[in-house]
Each structure stands twice: as C-alpha cells, then as structure tokens.
C-alpha cells in the first residue's frame, strides 16, 4: 500500500507517515475503508484523531476474494509494525451481515465471504466488519456533521451509493444487518444495467460512475475522470456543469422518497463525490424540495457534506472497533482472536 499524509502528499511505497500525534496514553485502533476502487487504512486515536494513513487500489472484480484480503492484511501489518493497536474495524462496500460475512458486493468479488473471521485468523487480533456507509455514519455521529443529532440519513457516493439510517441517535442495521442499501432502489424502470444484475438502480444515475458517464454524454473526453469533471466544473466548463446538474438532480429525486419515508432531521452526503460540495448539492437540494411529498406542510431537511471528509469511513471503522470491545463474542459483526 502507498502511504499518504492527511494532505495527500505521497510517500515512499510501504512507509508510514505520521499525521497527528493523538493524546498521550490513548488506545489506538486501525480502521479500514474498502471501497469499489480504493482501500484506505489508518491508525485512529480514541478521540477520532487520524495518526497514520495508507492507501491502495482495490483489486478488480475478477480477482479472488483472497486478493483483496491479502492487500488489506499487508496494509494493516505495516501499520501494526509502527503502532500498538487494540482492535481493528473494517467498513466494506456491499451487503455485510451481523455475523461479519460479506453476503454480496457488486464492485468486488465477495459472495458470502466470512470476512471478519478470516481477517481475525490471519491477523491474530479482534476484527469487526460492517457496511462502509454504516461506519461513515458512525464517524459523523461521533465527530462530524451529525454530532448531537438523533434522526439522520447518511449517503456515501463513490463507485456506487451506500446508505445508513440513524434513528434515536444510533445506526440501525436491520434484522440481518443489511439496512440502508438504497443504491439499488429502482428509479428508472428498465434503465441502465447495474452490476447487481438489475436495471435502473439509483446508483447508476447518482454516483461517481454516473458523473463520469454524464460528462462524456455532455461532450467530455472519453478518458475523463471524476476529479477532472469536478475541476472542470469549478472553472465553468459547460459539459462538467451539465454532468453535475444531471447527477445532482437524480440524487435529489431519490432522496425525496427516502426523506418522505424516514423523516430525518438531517441528510449527510459523504464519499468521494461529496468533495464537489455545492456543485453537487445545489441541484440535489432543488430536486429534493421539488419532489418531496407534502412539502408545504413539512420542513425540508438540510443536505450537508460529511464533516469527516474522505477519511470518514476509515475513522468510523476504527470507532466501531473501539465501541464493539467487550460485547458478546468480542465484536459486533466480527470475531475475537
């Protein structure tokens, strides 16, 4: 894995860069965010301070689950050589059960993978696993935009759309641990084919993948990337602005149904695409206000960017590891060594 500072400056391959010291005497935990395109691993202090960060590309969908697990183990092992850590938390994109098994992941090759048990066995330390959006929500509850709130909807926008529901001040995982899979709600009957096998899923119209597609359709070069679309929109490039208007509108359309059903006091948008800020959220807010049923008789909740930034999933995974200590079985959604 490649090491990075919090400000994105790359270091030599395999090294660890100190980001912040944390409080003396704090326990430290490793949080790992496994997304569709990247693996972000870091050491996090008890107060949420990020101490060290490592980053690597996520192996492709065609690779065996062991390839992803090997990359993760290598990064965690590197961090443990420099730090005494108490437990490890992992946020994984996909359907993660309460037992720490990844039932299905559209963008990587996991199918009913006993992820938590395998990692615990290979690393010899307690590992807890949850959905990446759930751990992002936990980070925002403890340290970010949702601090002090009790009813919150959190979405993570990257390769796809992840979702988490906060009710009564706690992340609600559902009967099987699979709550919040909003990215696969159908918004366009017989629409675009999704990696999940269905057509017209919301994430095909309101994600980082969708942004690149919309930019190309609006006249961008075929090899354009998401960050390039964001940069171009910031300078007023017409195809980039059109792409954000399209994706933001679809994000608001989908949000209207979720807000109507869940009645959150706040909507938090995280993930890589959230870095675009109001370029994305202005059309989102407009579409939400326009589509929300009964809007004359209710308050439209604020839609804000996740305060913990692109490291929210990593911070939340470490927080989950800390808060899961001492529970029955060692962890929630995991195994104890």
N, C-alpha and C positions, 0 to 999 in steps of 0.2 A: 504494500500500500504506500501511497505517496503522502508525506507529511505536509500539513499546511498550518500556517498561523491563522488566527481568527480573522485576520485581514486579507487572507487569500494568498499570501506570498509563499510560493512553493519552496520546499526544502529538498535535501538530497533524499533519494529513494530509501525507504526503510527507517528513516530517522524520526525522532520525536521532537517537536518544537513546543517549548513552554509558552502558554498563552496567558495564564494568570496564576497567581500563587495559591489562592484559596486561603481559608483561615487555618492557622496552625492547630494541629490536633484533629482536624476534620477527618471523618471517614471519607473514602473516595470510592466511586463506583464507575464502572465502564458502561456507557450507553452506545448502542449500535443502531443506526438507521439504515435499513436495507431497502432501497427503492428500486424502481424499474431500470434505472441507468447508473446509480451510484451506491456505494457503501460508505457511510460516514461513521467513524468510530472515535470516541473520545473519553477522556477521564473527566469526571464531573464531581465537584465537591458537594458537601451536604447542603450548602446554600444555593446550589444551582450554578456556581461558577465553573466555567469550562477551563480546564487546566491544559489539556493536550488534545490534539485532533489529528486523525489520519483519514485519508480519503483514497478510494479506489473505484474503478469502474465495475459495475455489476456484470458478471458473466452473462452471455446471451441465453435466450430461451432454449436453445438447442443443447446447452450444456447440462450435464447431470447435476442433481442437487448437491452432490459432494463437491463440485467445483466451487459453488457459491460458499458452501460451508468451509472449505479449505481457505478461501480468501478471507473470510471473516475470522477464522481461527488464527491465521497468520497476523492479522492486524491486532487482534486482542493480545496475542502473545507478545508482540512488540511493545505494546503499552504496559503490560504487566512486568516486563523487564525493567521498566523505569519507575513503576508505581506499585505500592501495596494497595490492592483494591479488595473490597469486601464482597461484592457480588456484581453480576453482570445482567443488564437488561437489553433486550433486542426489540426493536419495532420493525415488523416485516410487512411489506405490501401484500395484501391478499386476505383470504379467509383464515383467521387464526382462532382455533378453538380454545376453550377454557383450559384444556389439558396441555396447551403449548404446541399442539400439532398444527402445521400449516396445511389446511384442508385443500386449498386451491389458490394459486397465484397466477393471474393472467399473463404477467410480463416476465416471469421466470418459471423454471421447470418443476416447481414443487407440486406434488399431488399426494395429499395425506402424509406429509413428511413429519416424523417425530422430531421436530427441530430442537425444542428445548432439551429433550432427553439426550439427543446426540451431542449437542454442544456441552452439556454438563459432563457427559462421559469423556469427551475429548479434552476439555479444559480443566477438569477436576475442581470446579468451583460452581456454586449455585448460579443457575441461569434462568431467567424468566423471559417469556416471549409474549408479545401482544401485537395487535394490528398497529401499523405506523401512525394512522390518524388518531387512534386512542392515546398513544403516548404523546403525540403532539398536543392533544387536548389537555393532558395532564401537566405538561410543561407550561402551557398558557394559564391553567388554573393556579398553579403554584407561584409562577414568576412573571407572567405576561399579561396579555390584554384581557384575560378573563378572571384575573385575580379578584376575589371578593364577589364574583357573580355565581348564581345558582342554576340558571337555565340558559344554556349556551349551545349553539350549533357550531361545530368546527369542521371545516373542509380543508383538505390538503390537495393542491393542484400541482401535478407533476406529469409523469407519463400518462397517468390516469387521474381519477378523482377518488380520494379517500374521505371518509366521513366519521365523525364521532358525535355522540349526543351526551350532553351534561345535563342531568336532572338532579335537583336537590343538592347541587354542589359536588356531585360525583359522576365519573364517567360510567355510563350504563352500557354493559356489554351484551345484554340479551341472554336468552336461555342457553344458547350454545356458544356464546362469545362472538357471534357474527353480526351484531347490530352495526348499523352505520354504513352498509355497503351501497351507498346512494349512487355511486358512479355507474352502476349497472341498471338503474331505473331507465325504462324506455321513454324517450322524449320524442322520437320520430319513428312511427310505425314503418317497418321495412326500410329503415335507414341504413347508415353505414355499418359494415360488419365490424364487430368488436372481437378482440382476442378471446373473450369469454365464450364466443360461439353464437351469441345473439346479435340482432341488428338494432340500430337506433339507440344504443346506450348513451346516457348523458355525457360520459367522459369522451365520447367520440366528437363532441361538439364544444366542450368547455374544459379543455386541459392544455398542457404544453404541447402535446401531439396535435391537438386540434388547432392551436395557434399557428404552428408551422404550416399545416395544410391550408388554413385560411389565407396566410400570407402568400403562399405560392399561387393560390387561386386568384389572388388580387394583383398578381404581377411580380412577386418577388422572385429572385433567382431560385432555381430548383434545389441548390445546395444550401439554402439559407438555414440558419439555426435559430432556436428560440431566443438566446441572448442577442443575436443580431436583429431579430424582429423588434425586441424591446428597445435596443439602441436606436434603431431607425425611427421608431415611433416617437422617441424623445426629441428627434430633430425635425419632426413634421413630415416624414416620408409617407405619402398617401397610402401605399399598399400596407404599410405597417399599422397605420391608424385604422384602416379598414378591418384588418385582422383582429385588432383588439376590440373594435366595436362589435364585430360578429361574435367573438368568443365571450366577451362580457355580457352581451345580450342573452346568449344561451345560458350562461351561468345564472343570470337573474331569473330567467324563465324556470329553470329547475328549482332554484331557491324558493320561488313563490309557493310551490307545492309543499316543500319541506317546512317552511315557516308557517303555512296555514295549518299543517298537521301537528307541529311540535310547539309552536308559540314560544320561541326563545326570546330572551331579553337582549341577546347579542349574537351576531354571526361573526366568526373569526375565520379569515382566509389565510392559510399557510401553504407551504410547499414552494418549490422553485418559482412557479409562475407568479406568486404573490409579490415578488420583488418588483414587479411592474407598478405596484401601488395604484394610484388613481387612474392610470392609463387603462387598467382592467376594471377597477371597482366603480368608476363613474358610470359606465354603461350598465354595469351589474345592478347598481342601486336604482337606476332609472327603470330597468326592466322589472326588478322586484316590486317597486312601488306601483308600476302599471299593471302587473299581473296578480298581485296579492288579493285574494278574495276579501270582500268586505272592508277594503282599506279606508273607507270613510268612517268606520266605526272601531278602528283599532290603530295602534301605533306600529309603524314600520320599524323593525329593529335596526340599529346601526350595523353596518357591514364594515369591518376594520381588518387591517393586516395584522397577522400574528406578530407579537412584540419580540418573541424569541428568535425570529428570523429563520434562516435556512438550517440552523442547528437545533430547532425546536424538537424534532423527532429524537435526536440523539440525547438531548437534555432530558426529555420526557422518559426515554427508555432507562436512563440511569436513575431517575426519580422513582420509576416503577420498581426497579431492583431494590432501592432503599426502603420504599414503603411496603414491599412484599416480605421483608425479613420478619421471621417469627410467626408467619401464618402457617396454617396446617399444611404439611407437605413441603415446607420450605419456601415456596413461592406460589403465586397465582399464575396459572398458565405456564408452569415450568417444572423444574426438577431441582432437588437439592443434592449436592455431592455427598 
